[in-house]
Amino acid sequence: MWTYDKKLQYPVKIKNPNPKLAQVIISQLGGPDGELAASMRYLHQRYSMPYDSVRGILTDVGTEELAHLEMVAAIIHQLTRNLSDKEIADSPFATYFVDHTTGAYPVAASGVPFDMKYVGVKGDVIADLNEDLAAEQKARVTYDNILRLTDDPDVRDPIKYLRQRELVHYQRFGDALRIAQDNLDSKNFYAYNPSFDKKR
Amino acid sequence: MNGNDCKALLKKIREIDFALQETVLYLDAYPNNRRALAYYQKMKAEREMAVAAYEASCGPLTMYGNVSATSWDWINGPWPWEAEAN
């Protein structure tokens, strides 16, 4: 089970609302490489993961991603505070506003709602951990792209923090893949799936 | 304790939690690293003290932390996603 800590992992305090920027950053809430996809991917890969060390990494990274999901939602929430009707009408955020007002709905920047199709759970150790390594890099690229689109220091600061966490998670998933490979039979490396096949 | 003292305490808890988060992920991959385990124990003790101080004066950090027997403080804002809480 989970227990909520009543604090953000890293503070979000944005002075200037910016609905156009919110509509871009929302991709890290409900987009293909966003924090919701990340959390769901790791937490659901745990059940077919045979190694305790890697079960721990999936649990703890998957949980941290929920804290990142909350940070991204806080950024969206604070960027869309106190907007006038005209500010909304003049912004590309108007198309989001008409369906969700200023609620935080997990959606990609392109407008596609969150989809579990973004999440890979193959039930195979090598396939799942390679998916995770790629996912962390794709999330890092998305944060890089967000940083290209804003010079507001109040927004850049938490986005840079989130970008850095992708790098740390990539390192730990690299450890996880090494641990998994150390447990595999080197003569039968890809033919045997320790999540499913019984050892003979 | 005033609001600024509570914000300073919360900042300290965040810093300790960041150190713990990094150490936990590292220990998951390297469970036999004794230096990491010693650091984990040190930061865990610091966290217990900081959380006790925070919850005694500023309000609950988790649903298990409502210190008062006469008022339900868990619901008191600002909530974490509001700028005023940060």
Interface residues (C-beta under 8 A of the other chain):
Chain A: T3 Y4 D5 K6 K7 L8 Q9 Y10 P11 V12 K13 I14 K15 S53 G56 I57 D60 V61 E64 E70 A73 A74 H77 Q78 R81 V168 H169 R172 D175 A176 I179
Chain B: L10 K11 I13 R14 D17 F18 Q21 E22 V24 L25 Y26 D28 A29 Y30 P31 G59 P60 L61 T62 M63 Y64 W74 W79 P80 W81 E82 A83 A85 N86
